[in-house]
C-alpha cells in the first residue's frame, strides 16, 4: 500500500493505492495520528485502492471519529468493489462516500 498526502490549507487529501488490510492498516493509522492536527477537511481518495478489509475500515473509522470533532471527512473515487464493501458494512451511514 502506498499513501500520498496533499495538504491545501486545512484540507488534507490522502490517496491510498493498493490493499488496505490487516497488514497495511496500522501504517495508515500511524499516518492519521501525526497528520490530522489542524485539518478541518479530510478527503480519502480511493481511486487506486484495490481492496479494504475490516482492519482498513477500522482505520478509516478512527479518522472519522477525530474528524467529527474537527470538521468533515469523505471518501471519493471508490471502485465498485470497495464501494460495495462500504455499503454492505453500513460504513456509508458513518462517512460520506462519493
DRENTORKOL-3810 file (N, C-alpha, C; in nm, 4 decimals):
REM DRENTORKOL-3810
@n.u->0.0837; n.v->-0.1175; n.w->0.0000; ca.u->0.0000; ca.v->0.0000; ca.w->0.0000; c.u->0.0882; c.v->0.1238; c.w->0.0000
@n.u->0.0489; n.v->0.2202; n.w->-0.0798; ca.u->0.1176; ca.v->0.3483; ca.w->-0.0853; c.u->0.0214; c.v->0.4578; c.w->-0.0411
@n.u->0.0697; n.v->0.5481; n.w->0.0437; ca.u->-0.0107; ca.v->0.6598; ca.w->0.0926; c.u->0.0528; c.v->0.7883; c.w->0.0416
@n.u->-0.0283; n.v->0.8716; n.w->-0.0234; ca.u->0.0191; ca.v->1.0009; ca.w->-0.0711; c.u->-0.0677; c.v->1.1091; c.w->-0.0094
@n.u->-0.0046; n.v->1.2035; n.w->0.0598; ca.u->-0.0785; ca.v->1.3116; ca.w->0.1256; c.u->-0.0558; c.v->1.4428; c.w->0.0515
@n.u->-0.1648; n.v->1.5179; n.w->0.0347; ca.u->-0.1573; ca.v->1.6507; ca.w->-0.0249; c.u->-0.2370; c.v->1.7455; c.w->0.0643
@n.u->-0.1712; n.v->1.8490; n.w->0.1138; ca.u->-0.2409; ca.v->1.9422; ca.w->0.2014; c.u->-0.2516; c.v->2.0786; c.w->0.1360
@n.u->-0.3724; n.v->2.1338; n.w->0.1415; ca.u->-0.4005; ca.v->2.2695; ca.w->0.0934; c.u->-0.4699; c.v->2.3419; c.w->0.2064
@n.u->-0.3948; n.v->2.4224; n.w->0.2803; ca.u->-0.4516; ca.v->2.4897; ca.w->0.3965; c.u->-0.4925; c.v->2.3874; c.w->0.5009
@n.u->-0.6220; n.v->2.3876; n.w->0.5372; ca.u->-0.6710; ca.v->2.2932; ca.w->0.6373; c.u->-0.7378; c.v->2.1713; c.w->0.5746
@n.u->-0.7264; n.v->2.1575; n.w->0.4427; ca.u->-0.7809; ca.v->2.0408; ca.w->0.3727; c.u->-0.6670; c.v->1.9439; c.w->0.3433
@n.u->-0.6863; n.v->1.8187; n.w->0.3843; ca.u->-0.5876; ca.v->1.7146; ca.w->0.3609; c.u->-0.6498; c.v->1.6054; c.w->0.2759
@n.u->-0.5838; n.v->1.5732; n.w->0.1646; ca.u->-0.6260; ca.v->1.4622; ca.w->0.0805; c.u->-0.5253; c.v->1.3496; c.w->0.0974
@n.u->-0.5772; n.v->1.2308; n.w->0.1299; ca.u->-0.4939; ca.v->1.1130; ca.w->0.1478; c.u->-0.5333; c.v->1.0131; c.w->0.0398
@n.u->-0.4432; n.v->0.9895; n.w->-0.0541; ca.u->-0.4673; ca.v->0.8924; ca.w->-0.1614; c.u->-0.4058; c.v->0.7593; c.w->-0.1201
@n.u->-0.4862; n.v->0.6540; n.w->-0.1320; ca.u->-0.4419; ca.v->0.5207; ca.w->-0.0925; c.u->-0.4355; c.v->0.4329; c.w->-0.2166
@n.u->-0.3208; n.v->0.3722; n.w->-0.2364; ca.u->-0.3021; ca.v->0.2846; ca.w->-0.3523; c.u->-0.2707; c.v->0.1432; c.w->-0.3032
@n.u->-0.3440; n.v->0.0458; n.w->-0.3552; ca.u->-0.3210; ca.v->-0.0934; ca.w->-0.3177; c.u->-0.4286; c.v->-0.1427; c.w->-0.2231
@n.u->-0.3913; n.v->-0.2392; n.w->-0.1385; ca.u->-0.4862; ca.v->-0.3002; ca.w->-0.0462; c.u->-0.4724; c.v->-0.2396; c.w->0.0932
@n.u->-0.5869; n.v->-0.2038; n.w->0.1502; ca.u->-0.5918; ca.v->-0.1573; ca.w->0.2884; c.u->-0.6461; c.v->-0.2733; c.w->0.3706
@n.u->-0.5553; n.v->-0.3467; n.w->0.4335; ca.u->-0.5929; ca.v->-0.4708; ca.w->0.5007; c.u->-0.5241; c.v->-0.4801; c.w->0.6368
@n.u->-0.5293; n.v->-0.5974; n.w->0.6964; ca.u->-0.4721; ca.v->-0.6199; ca.w->0.8291; c.u->-0.3240; c.v->-0.5833; c.w->0.8354
@n.u->-0.2518; n.v->-0.6088; n.w->0.7295; ca.u->-0.1079; ca.v->-0.5804; ca.w->0.7278; c.u->-0.0762; c.v->-0.4331; c.w->0.7054
@n.u->-0.1614; n.v->-0.3628; n.w->0.6326; ca.u->-0.1301; ca.v->-0.2242; ca.w->0.5957; c.u->-0.2051; c.v->-0.1200; c.w->0.6776
@n.u->-0.3148; n.v->-0.1573; n.w->0.7406; ca.u->-0.3951; ca.v->-0.0611; ca.w->0.8172; c.u->-0.3163; c.v->0.0092; c.w->0.9280
@n.u->-0.2278; n.v->-0.0607; n.w->1.0017; ca.u->-0.1508; ca.v->0.0099; ca.w->1.1048; c.u->-0.0679; c.v->0.1261; c.w->1.0495
@n.u->-0.0166; n.v->0.1110; n.w->0.9306; ca.u->0.0603; ca.v->0.2200; ca.w->0.8681; c.u->-0.0288; c.v->0.3422; c.w->0.8472
@n.u->-0.1519; n.v->0.3206; n.w->0.7999; ca.u->-0.2446; ca.v->0.4322; ca.w->0.7789; c.u->-0.2842; c.v->0.4945; c.w->0.9121
@n.u->-0.3084; n.v->0.4123; n.w->1.0135; ca.u->-0.3436; ca.v->0.4647; ca.w->1.1457; c.u->-0.2331; c.v->0.5542; c.w->1.2002
@n.u->-0.1078; n.v->0.5146; n.w->1.1824; ca.u->0.0052; ca.v->0.5965; ca.w->1.2280; c.u->0.0106; c.v->0.7287; c.w->1.1520
@n.u->-0.0178; n.v->0.7243; n.w->1.0225; ca.u->-0.0219; ca.v->0.8479; ca.w->0.9437; c.u->-0.1279; c.v->0.9420; c.w->0.9990
@n.u->-0.2463; n.v->0.8884; n.w->1.0274; ca.u->-0.3546; ca.v->0.9712; ca.w->1.0807; c.u->-0.3180; c.v->1.0320; c.w->1.2155
@n.u->-0.2457; n.v->0.9576; n.w->1.2981; ca.u->-0.2061; ca.v->1.0081; ca.w->1.4298; c.u->-0.1203; c.v->1.1331; c.w->1.4196
@n.u->-0.0431; n.v->1.1435; n.w->1.3126; ca.u->0.0514; ca.v->1.2544; ca.w->1.3019; c.u->0.0079; c.v->1.3660; c.w->1.2081
@n.u->-0.0975; n.v->1.3450; n.w->1.1290; ca.u->-0.1250; ca.v->1.4459; ca.w->1.0258; c.u->-0.2607; c.v->1.5149; c.w->1.0372
@n.u->-0.3420; n.v->1.4838; n.w->1.1363; ca.u->-0.4765; ca.v->1.5417; ca.w->1.1414; c.u->-0.4876; c.v->1.6689; c.w->1.2246
@n.u->-0.3827; n.v->1.7070; n.w->1.2962; ca.u->-0.3871; ca.v->1.8309; ca.w->1.3732; c.u->-0.4078; c.v->1.9500; c.w->1.2809
@n.u->-0.5100; n.v->2.0287; n.w->1.3089; ca.u->-0.5378; ca.v->2.1477; ca.w->1.2298; c.u->-0.6143; c.v->2.1213; c.w->1.1019
@n.u->-0.6451; n.v->1.9962; n.w->1.0725; ca.u->-0.7184; ca.v->1.9620; ca.w->0.9500; c.u->-0.8680; c.v->1.9725; c.w->0.9774
@n.u->-0.9404; n.v->2.0446; n.w->0.8907; ca.u->-1.0855; ca.v->2.0561; ca.w->0.9049; c.u->-1.1607; c.v->1.9816; c.w->0.7956
@n.u->-1.0885; n.v->1.9404; n.w->0.6917; ca.u->-1.1489; ca.v->1.8626; ca.w->0.5833; c.u->-1.0518; c.v->1.7523; c.w->0.5428
@n.u->-1.0962; n.v->1.6276; n.w->0.5622; ca.u->-1.0141; ca.v->1.5122; ca.w->0.5265; c.u->-1.0819; c.v->1.4393; c.w->0.4114
@n.u->-1.0094; n.v->1.4254; n.w->0.3012; ca.u->-1.0599; ca.v->1.3561; ca.w->0.1834; c.u->-0.9737; c.v->1.2322; c.w->0.1615
@n.u->-1.0394; n.v->1.1161; n.w->0.1582; ca.u->-0.9700; ca.v->0.9911; ca.w->0.1291; c.u->-0.9961; c.v->0.9594; c.w->-0.0175
@n.u->-0.8917; n.v->0.9613; n.w->-0.0979; ca.u->-0.9041; ca.v->0.9298; ca.w->-0.2405; c.u->-0.8758; c.v->0.7808; c.w->-0.2584
@n.u->-0.9817; n.v->0.7054; n.w->-0.2895; ca.u->-0.9714; ca.v->0.5597; ca.w->-0.3003; c.u->-0.9639; c.v->0.5128; c.w->-0.4449
@n.u->-0.9290; n.v->0.6016; n.w->-0.5365; ca.u->-0.9269; ca.v->0.5675; ca.w->-0.6787; c.u->-0.8382; c.v->0.4459; c.w->-0.7076
@n.u->-0.7253; n.v->0.4356; n.w->-0.6394; ca.u->-0.6322; ca.v->0.3259; ca.w->-0.6667; c.u->-0.6317; c.v->0.2224; c.w->-0.5542
@n.u->-0.7340; n.v->0.2284; n.w->-0.4666; ca.u->-0.7465; ca.v->0.1278; ca.w->-0.3616; c.u->-0.8117; c.v->0.0046; c.w->-0.4221
@n.u->-0.7438; n.v->-0.1087; n.w->-0.4124; ca.u->-0.7936; ca.v->-0.2328; ca.w->-0.4715; c.u->-0.8901; c.v->-0.3069; c.w->-0.3806
@n.u->-0.8704; n.v->-0.2929; n.w->-0.2487; ca.u->-0.9453; ca.v->-0.3743; ca.w->-0.1534; c.u->-0.9387; c.v->-0.3080; c.w->-0.0171
@n.u->-1.0441; n.v->-0.3260; n.w->0.0629; ca.u->-1.0419; ca.v->-0.2801; ca.w->0.2015; c.u->-1.1009; c.v->-0.3897; c.w->0.2900
@n.u->-1.0301; n.v->-0.4208; n.w->0.3975; ca.u->-1.0758; ca.v->-0.5232; ca.w->0.4920; c.u->-1.1365; c.v->-0.4544; c.w->0.6141
@n.u->-1.1791; n.v->-0.5357; n.w->0.7098; ca.u->-1.2351; ca.v->-0.4787; ca.w->0.8326; c.u->-1.1304; c.v->-0.3955; c.w->0.9073
@n.u->-1.0037; n.v->-0.4360; n.w->0.9003; ca.u->-0.8975; ca.v->-0.3575; ca.w->0.9639; c.u->-0.8830; c.v->-0.2215; c.w->0.8955
@n.u->-0.8984; n.v->-0.2184; n.w->0.7646; ca.u->-0.8942; ca.v->-0.0921; ca.w->0.6916; c.u->-1.0119; c.v->-0.0027; c.w->0.7269
@n.u->-1.1291; n.v->-0.0637; n.w->0.7386; ca.u->-1.2480; ca.v->0.0123; ca.w->0.7798; c.u->-1.2268; c.v->0.0721; c.w->0.9186
@n.u->-1.1671; n.v->-0.0059; n.w->1.0083; ca.u->-1.1405; ca.v->0.0421; ca.w->1.1440; c.u->-1.0455; c.v->0.1623; c.w->1.1416
@n.u->-0.9448; n.v->0.1582; n.w->1.0549; ca.u->-0.8512; ca.v->0.2706; ca.w->1.0437; c.u->-0.9236; c.v->0.3961; c.w->0.9962
@n.u->-1.0113; n.v->0.3809; n.w->0.8970; ca.u->-1.0872; ca.v->0.4957; ca.w->0.8474; c.u->-1.1864; c.v->0.5447; c.w->0.9526
@n.u->-1.2461; n.v->0.4521; n.w->1.0280; ca.u->-1.3405; ca.v->0.4897; ca.w->1.1319; c.u->-1.2710; c.v->0.5726; c.w->1.2396
@n.u->-1.1487; n.v->0.5346; n.w->1.2745; ca.u->-1.0723; ca.v->0.6119; ca.w->1.3729; c.u->-1.0502; c.v->0.7553; c.w->1.3272
@n.u->-1.0177; n.v->0.7715; n.w->1.2004; ca.u->-1.0002; ca.v->0.9064; ca.w->1.1464; c.u->-1.1330; c.v->0.9810; c.w->1.1454
@n.u->-1.2414; n.v->0.9106; n.w->1.1147; ca.u->-1.3743; ca.v->0.9732; ca.w->1.1119; c.u->-1.4128; c.v->1.0248; c.w->1.2496
@n.u->-1.3779; n.v->0.9511; n.w->1.3537; ca.u->-1.4078; ca.v->0.9969; ca.w->1.4899; c.u->-1.3345; c.v->1.1264; c.w->1.5217
@n.u->-1.2081; n.v->1.1338; n.w->1.4821; ca.u->-1.1304; ca.v->1.2562; ca.w->1.5034; c.u->-1.1920; c.v->1.3713; c.w->1.4246
@n.u->-1.2288; n.v->1.3442; n.w->1.3001; ca.u->-1.2808; ca.v->1.4499; ca.w->1.2141; c.u->-1.4208; c.v->1.4963; c.w->1.2558
@n.u->-1.4977; n.v->1.4128; n.w->1.3228; ca.u->-1.6291; ca.v->1.4561; ca.w->1.3710; c.u->-1.6139; c.v->1.5721; c.w->1.4673
@n.u->-1.5056; n.v->1.5746; n.w->1.5427; ca.u->-1.4797; ca.v->1.6825; ca.w->1.6372; c.u->-1.4183; c.v->1.8042; c.w->1.5695
@n.u->-1.3459; n.v->1.7830; n.w->1.4591; ca.u->-1.2675; ca.v->1.8903; ca.w->1.3987; c.u->-1.3197; c.v->1.9407; c.w->1.2653
@n.u->-1.4083; n.v->1.8666; n.w->1.2004; ca.u->-1.4512; ca.v->1.9089; ca.w->1.0668; c.u->-1.5268; c.v->1.7991; c.w->0.9958
@n.u->-1.4852; n.v->1.7703; n.w->0.8728; ca.u->-1.5574; ca.v->1.6733; ca.w->0.7908; c.u->-1.4613; c.v->1.5766; c.w->0.7246
@n.u->-1.5178; n.v->1.4628; n.w->0.6819; ca.u->-1.4385; ca.v->1.3611; ca.w->0.6137; c.u->-1.5244; c.v->1.2982; c.w->0.5059
@n.u->-1.4622; n.v->1.2664; n.w->0.3920; ca.u->-1.5330; ca.v->1.1943; ca.w->0.2872; c.u->-1.4361; c.v->1.1022; c.w->0.2139
@n.u->-1.4935; n.v->1.0038; n.w->0.1467; ca.u->-1.4169; ca.v->0.9114; ca.w->0.0627; c.u->-1.4629; c.v->0.9336; c.w->-0.0800
@n.u->-1.3683; n.v->0.9532; n.w->-0.1708; ca.u->-1.4022; ca.v->0.9774; ca.w->-0.3105; c.u->-1.3389; c.v->0.8714; c.w->-0.4002
@n.u->-1.3921; n.v->0.8598; n.w->-0.5199; ca.u->-1.3352; ca.v->0.7769; ca.w->-0.6271; c.u->-1.3248; c.v->0.6282; c.w->-0.5958
@n.u->-1.4136; n.v->0.5752; n.w->-0.5121; ca.u->-1.4104; ca.v->0.4316; ca.w->-0.4819; c.u->-1.4511; c.v->0.3507; c.w->-0.6038
@n.u->-1.3818; n.v->0.2392; n.w->-0.6275; ca.u->-1.4264; ca.v->0.1495; ca.w->-0.7338; c.u->-1.5491; c.v->0.0727; c.w->-0.6835
@n.u->-1.6130; n.v->-0.0018; n.w->-0.7702; ca.u->-1.7373; ca.v->-0.0698; ca.w->-0.7335; c.u->-1.7185; c.v->-0.1686; c.w->-0.6194
@n.u->-1.6077; n.v->-0.2424; n.w->-0.6192; ca.u->-1.5844; ca.v->-0.3415; ca.w->-0.5135; c.u->-1.5693; c.v->-0.2752; c.w->-0.3770
@n.u->-1.4876; n.v->-0.1707; n.w->-0.3698; ca.u->-1.4655; ca.v->-0.1003; ca.w->-0.2435; c.u->-1.5947; c.v->-0.0312; c.w->-0.2001
@n.u->-1.6641; n.v->0.0317; n.w->-0.2926; ca.u->-1.7900; ca.v->0.0983; ca.w->-0.2592; c.u->-1.8909; c.v->-0.0026; c.w->-0.2059
@n.u->-1.8942; n.v->-0.1215; n.w->-0.2635; ca.u->-1.9845; ca.v->-0.2266; ca.w->-0.2167; c.u->-1.9524; c.v->-0.2662; c.w->-0.0727
@n.u->-1.8256; n.v->-0.2758; n.w->-0.0393; ca.u->-1.7860; ca.v->-0.3071; ca.w->0.0984; c.u->-1.8339; c.v->-0.1980; c.w->0.1933
@n.u->-1.8187; n.v->-0.0724; n.w->0.1537; ca.u->-1.8678; ca.v->0.0383; ca.w->0.2363; c.u->-2.0190; c.v->0.0265; c.w->0.2576
@n.u->-2.0914; n.v->-0.0085; n.w->0.1531; ca.u->-2.2372; ca.v->-0.0170; ca.w->0.1614; c.u->-2.2818; c.v->-0.1362; c.w->0.2459
@n.u->-2.2243; n.v->-0.2536; n.w->0.2219; ca.u->-2.2640; ca.v->-0.3756; ca.w->0.2934; c.u->-2.2368; c.v->-0.3633; c.w->0.4437
@n.u->-2.1289; n.v->-0.2971; n.w->0.4796; ca.u->-2.0923; ca.v->-0.2850; ca.w->0.6205; c.u->-2.1640; c.v->-0.1689; c.w->0.6901
@n.u->-2.2378; n.v->-0.0884; n.w->0.6141; ca.u->-2.3061; ca.v->0.0260; ca.w->0.6730; c.u->-2.2152; c.v->0.1462; c.w->0.6914
@n.u->-2.0958; n.v->0.1387; n.w->0.6381; ca.u->-1.9977; ca.v->0.2475; ca.w->0.6521; c.u->-2.0481; c.v->0.3771; c.w->0.5882
@n.u->-2.1342; n.v->0.3632; n.w->0.4857; ca.u->-2.1863; ca.v->0.4825; ca.w->0.4185; c.u->-2.2763; c.v->0.5641; c.w->0.5106
@n.u->-2.3224; n.v->0.5034; n.w->0.6204; ca.u->-2.4029; ca.v->0.5761; ca.w->0.7188; c.u->-2.3167; c.v->0.6575; c.w->0.8134
@n.u->-2.1880; n.v->0.6281; n.w->0.8159; ca.u->-2.0955; ca.v->0.6939; ca.w->0.9068; c.u->-2.0135; c.v->0.8017; c.w->0.8352
@n.u->-1.9708; n.v->0.7688; n.w->0.7141; ca.u->-1.8836; ca.v->0.8574; ca.w->0.6368; c.u->-1.9462; c.v->0.8837; c.w->0.5008
@n.u->-1.9282; n.v->1.0051; n.w->0.4542; ca.u->-1.9766; ca.v->1.0424; ca.w->0.3224; c.u->-1.8900; c.v->0.9734; c.w->0.2166
@n.u->-1.9492; n.v->0.8770; n.w->0.1441; ca.u->-1.8778; ca.v->0.8052; ca.w->0.0395; c.u->-1.9349; c.v->0.8502; c.w->-0.0934
@n.u->-1.8503; n.v->0.9117; n.w->-0.1746; ca.u->-1.8948; ca.v->0.9655; ca.w->-0.3030; c.u->-1.8470; c.v->0.8784; c.w->-0.4158
END
